[in-house]
């Protein structure tokens, strides 16, 4: 079935999990792809957006995060960063 909403495909990834909003807008997608590429060398093409969202959601569920920004920020601090980066990259590869 064709999309007649006039909205560009993959502009916003919207779902709900356990009562929380799991939207990933274009800015968040861009932030995540830049962060992943700079930290790990892993390049995620725009066509792979749903793959990235799925992998991040999985790690968010396992770590109790309900917001992409909170999880993104948490990856930038402390001991959690080292272990969680490894687990996130494993999830995405």
Protein Blocks (a to p, Z undefined) as FASTA:
>chain_A
ZZfklpaghkbccddeehiacbdcfklmmmmmmmmmmmnopacdfklmmmmmmmmmmmmm
mnopabfklmmmmmmgcjklmmmmmmmmmmmZZ
